[in-house]
Amino acid sequence: MEILDYAFMQRALIAALIVGITAPAIGIYLVQRRQALMGDGIGHVALTGVGLGFLLNTSPVWVATAVAIAGSVVMELIRWYGRTRGDLALAMLFYGGMAGGVMLMNLSDAGSNANLGTYLFGSITTVSSQDMTTIYVLAALVLAITIGLRRQLFAVCQDEEFARVTGLPVRLLNLLVAVTAAVTVTVAMRVVGLLLVSALMVIPVAAAQQISRSFAVTFAVAVAIGVAVTLTGTATSYYVDVPSGATIVLFAIGLFVVFTALAAPLAKKRARAAAEGTEGCTLEVPGSRTAADEVSVGG
C-alpha cells in the first residue's frame, strides 16, 4: 500500500490506533459519570500548556500534560466543594485556559497561528518520532489505569454512595479518572485536536451503548469503533487531502447514526426472545385440596 511507504504516515497510523483505543477507554467512565464534556474543558486548559511549552522552548506535549493534569485536579476540587457556583468557576477556568494558550503562543518566538491550528484541530501527519515516544508512554499509563482498575472505577462512576459504603477510596478514584482524562487529551491532541478530542472520547461510547447492555461489551465495542474511525479517518485524510481530526469525528458521528438505527430492531428482537423464553414456564394451580393439605391446630 502506498500509504505505508512514508514514515510520517506510518507514525500517523500508529498514533491514530493508540488514540482510537485510549480515548473511548477513559471516555466510558466520563459518560457513566455524566461528564461527557469534561474532555472538552480539559482541552481548553491544555492549550495553555501548549503555549507555555512554546514560550519556554520545550516540549509542548509534556508541558500540556502537566497543565492539563493540574487543571483536571482543580476541576475535581470544584466539583467536590463548589456546589453553588461550581459551573461559573469551571467556565472561567475553561475560557481562561483557551485565552492563556492563545496569548502565550503569540508571545513565544516559535509559536504562530499555524502551530496553534495544529493543536486545536489536529495535524496527524506532523507527528514526530519524539511525539511518538510521548504517546507510547502516556497511552500505556492510561490503559493500565482504565483496564487494571476497571471494576473499581465502574463502581465509583455508577454509584458513589454504594462505592463509599463498600470501602473504596471514592475521592481518590474520582481524581484518578480526571487525571487519566487529562493525559488522554494530551495524547489525542495531535490526532484530532484539543477542540475535537472530547468527541472521540464520547461518541464511540454513545454508539456502543445503542446496541449493548453490559459494561464489558460496551467497552469492547467502543474501543473497536474508536480504532475503526481513527484509522479510516487518517487514511481518508491522506487520500482526499482533508483535515484528519474533522474526518475522524465525522466518521464517528456517522457510525453513531448507524448504530442508533440498528438499536430499535435489536431491542424488538430481544423483547421477542424474552417473551418466547417465558412461554414454557407455567404454574399449575391445583383445583381442589386433598385431606393431606389440611392443617389443623390442636387445642
C-alpha positions in Angstrom: 0.0 0.0 0.0 1.3 3.4 -0.9 0.2 5.0 2.3 2.7 2.7 4.2 5.6 3.8 2.1 6.1 7.0 4.0 7.5 7.2 7.5 5.2 10.1 8.6 2.1 8.1 7.6 3.3 5.1 9.5 3.7 7.2 12.6 0.3 8.8 11.9 -1.5 5.4 11.6 0.2 4.1 14.8 -0.8 7.3 16.7 -4.3 7.0 15.4 -4.5 3.4 16.5 -3.3 4.3 20.0 -5.7 7.2 20.3 -8.6 5.1 19.0 -8.0 2.7 21.9 -7.3 5.1 24.7 -9.9 7.8 24.1 -13.0 5.5 24.4 -11.3 3.6 27.2 -11.5 6.6 29.5 -14.5 8.1 27.8 -16.8 5.3 29.0 -16.2 6.4 32.6 -16.8 10.0 31.8 -20.1 9.1 30.1 -21.1 6.9 33.1 -20.4 9.9 35.4 -22.4 12.2 33.1 -19.3 14.3 32.5 -19.2 13.9 28.7 -17.9 17.4 28.2 -15.1 17.1 30.7 -12.6 16.3 27.9 -13.6 19.5 26.1 -12.9 21.5 29.2 -9.5 19.9 29.8 -8.7 20.6 26.2 -9.2 24.3 26.8 -6.9 24.2 29.8 -4.3 22.1 28.0 -3.9 24.8 25.3 -2.3 27.0 28.0 0.3 24.2 28.4 0.9 24.1 24.7 1.5 27.9 24.6 3.7 27.7 27.7 5.8 24.9 26.1 6.4 27.1 23.0 7.2 30.1 25.3 9.8 28.1 27.3 11.1 26.4 24.1 10.5 22.9 25.4 8.2 20.0 24.6 4.6 21.4 24.2 3.1 17.9 24.8 4.8 17.3 28.1 4.0 20.8 29.4 0.4 20.5 28.2 0.2 17.2 30.1 1.3 18.8 33.3 -1.0 21.8 32.9 -3.9 19.5 31.9 -3.4 17.3 35.0 -3.3 20.4 37.2 -6.5 21.7 35.5 -8.3 18.4 36.0 -7.4 18.4 39.7 -8.8 21.9 40.0 -12.0 20.8 38.2 -12.4 17.8 40.5 -11.9 20.0 43.6 -14.5 22.4 42.2 -16.9 19.5 41.7 -16.4 18.5 45.4 -16.6 21.9 47.1 -18.1 24.3 44.6 -21.7 23.3 45.0 -23.2 26.7 44.5 -21.0 28.4 41.9 -19.2 25.5 40.5 -20.4 25.9 37.0 -19.3 29.6 36.9 -15.8 28.6 38.2 -15.5 25.9 35.6 -16.5 28.3 32.8 -13.9 30.8 33.9 -11.3 28.0 34.0 -12.1 26.8 30.5 -12.2 30.3 29.0 -9.1 31.3 30.8 -7.2 28.3 29.6 -8.1 29.0 26.0 -7.2 32.7 26.2 -4.0 31.9 28.0 -2.9 29.4 25.4 -3.5 31.9 22.5 -1.7 34.7 24.4 1.3 32.6 25.3 1.5 31.1 21.8 1.7 34.6 20.3 4.3 35.8 22.8 6.7 32.9 22.0 9.2 33.2 19.2 8.5 29.7 17.9 4.7 29.9 18.1 2.4 31.1 15.3 -1.2 30.8 14.2 -0.2 27.8 12.1 1.2 26.0 15.2 -1.9 26.9 17.1 -4.2 25.4 14.5 -2.3 22.0 14.6 -3.0 21.7 18.3 -6.6 23.0 18.1 -7.8 20.8 15.2 -5.1 18.2 14.9 -2.4 17.5 12.4 -1.6 13.9 12.5 0.9 13.9 9.6 3.2 16.2 11.6 3.6 13.7 14.5 7.3 13.3 15.1 9.4 10.5 16.5 9.7 12.4 19.8 5.9 12.8 19.9 5.5 9.0 19.3 7.6 8.3 22.4 5.5 10.6 24.5 2.3 9.0 23.1 3.6 5.5 23.9 4.3 6.3 27.5 1.1 8.2 28.2 -1.1 5.7 26.4 0.4 2.8 28.4 -0.4 4.7 31.6 -4.0 5.4 30.5 -4.6 1.7 29.6 -3.0 0.4 32.8 -5.5 2.5 34.8 -8.6 2.1 32.7 -8.2 -1.7 32.4 -6.4 -2.6 35.6 -8.9 -0.7 37.8 -12.0 -1.2 35.7 -14.0 -2.8 38.5 -13.3 0.0 41.0 -13.7 2.8 38.5 -17.0 1.4 37.3 -18.3 1.1 40.8 -17.4 4.7 41.6 -18.9 6.0 38.4 -22.1 4.0 38.7 -22.9 4.8 42.3 -20.5 6.8 44.5 -22.5 6.2 47.7 -22.5 2.5 47.3 -18.8 2.5 46.4 -18.1 4.5 49.6 -20.0 2.0 51.7 -18.0 -0.9 50.3 -14.8 0.8 51.4 -13.5 2.1 48.1 -11.5 5.4 48.1 -14.1 7.3 46.1 -12.3 10.7 46.0 -9.0 9.2 45.1 -10.6 7.2 42.3 -12.6 10.2 41.0 -9.3 12.1 41.0 -7.7 9.3 39.1 -10.4 9.4 36.4 -9.9 13.2 36.0 -6.1 12.9 35.7 -6.4 10.0 33.3 -8.8 12.0 31.1 -6.2 14.9 31.1 -3.5 12.5 30.0 -5.7 11.2 27.2 -6.5 14.7 26.0 -2.8 15.4 25.5 -2.2 12.0 23.8 -5.0 12.7 21.3 -4.5 16.4 20.7 -2.1 15.8 17.7 -4.5 13.4 16.1 -7.9 15.1 16.5 -7.1 18.4 18.1 -7.9 19.9 21.5 -11.3 21.1 20.3 -12.4 17.7 19.0 -10.8 15.3 21.4 -13.9 15.2 23.6 -15.9 13.9 20.7 -13.6 10.9 20.3 -13.9 10.1 24.0 -17.7 10.2 24.0 -19.2 9.4 20.6 -17.8 5.8 20.3 -19.1 5.1 23.8 -22.5 6.5 22.9 -22.7 4.5 19.8 -21.7 1.3 21.6 -24.4 1.9 24.2 -27.1 1.7 21.5 -26.5 -2.0 20.9 -25.0 -3.3 24.1 -26.3 -3.6 27.7 -23.2 -4.7 29.7 -20.2 -2.7 30.6 -17.7 -5.2 29.2 -19.4 -5.3 25.8 -19.8 -1.6 25.7 -16.1 -1.1 26.5 -15.0 -3.5 23.8 -17.4 -2.2 21.1 -16.5 1.5 21.9 -12.8 0.7 21.5 -13.4 -1.1 18.3 -15.3 1.9 17.0 -12.6 4.2 18.1 -9.9 2.2 16.3 -12.1 1.9 13.1 -12.8 5.6 12.8 -9.3 6.8 13.6 -7.6 4.5 11.1 -10.3 5.1 8.5 -10.3 8.9 9.0 -6.5 9.0 8.9 -6.3 7.1 5.6 -9.1 9.2 4.2 -7.4 12.4 5.1 -4.3 11.2 3.3 -6.0 10.3 0.0 -8.6 13.1 -0.1 -6.4 15.8 1.5 -8.8 16.9 4.2 -8.2 17.6 7.9 -7.7 14.4 9.9 -9.4 15.5 13.1 -12.6 16.6 11.5 -12.7 13.5 9.3 -12.3 11.2 12.2 -15.1 12.9 14.2 -17.5 12.9 11.2 -16.9 9.1 10.7 -17.6 8.6 14.4 -20.9 10.5 14.1 -21.8 8.5 11.1 -21.3 5.2 13.0 -23.4 6.6 15.8 -26.3 7.3 13.4 -26.0 3.7 12.0 -25.9 2.1 15.5 -28.9 4.2 16.6 -30.8 3.0 13.5 -30.0 -0.6 14.5 -30.9 -0.1 18.1 -34.7 -0.3 17.7 -34.8 -3.6 15.7 -32.3 -5.2 18.2 -34.5 -4.1 21.1 -37.6 -5.6 19.5 -35.7 -8.8 18.8 -34.5 -9.1 22.4 -38.0 -8.4 23.7 -39.4 -11.1 21.4 -36.8 -13.6 22.5 -37.5 -12.8 26.2 -41.3 -13.3 25.6 -40.7 -16.6 23.9 -38.5 -17.8 26.7 -41.3 -17.3 29.2 -43.9 -19.3 27.2 -42.6 -22.6 28.5 -42.8 -21.5 32.1 -46.2 -22.4 33.5 -47.6 -22.5 37.1 -50.0 -25.3 37.9 -52.6 -24.5 40.5 -54.5 -27.5 42.0 -58.2 -27.4 41.5 -59.1 -28.6 45.0 -57.2 -29.5 48.2 -56.9 -33.1 49.4 -57.0 -34.3 53.0 -53.3 -34.2 53.2 -53.3 -30.4 52.5 -55.4 -29.7 55.6 -53.6 -28.1 58.6 -55.2 -28.2 62.0 -54.2 -26.7 65.2 -54.9 -28.7 68.3 -56.3 -27.1 71.3 
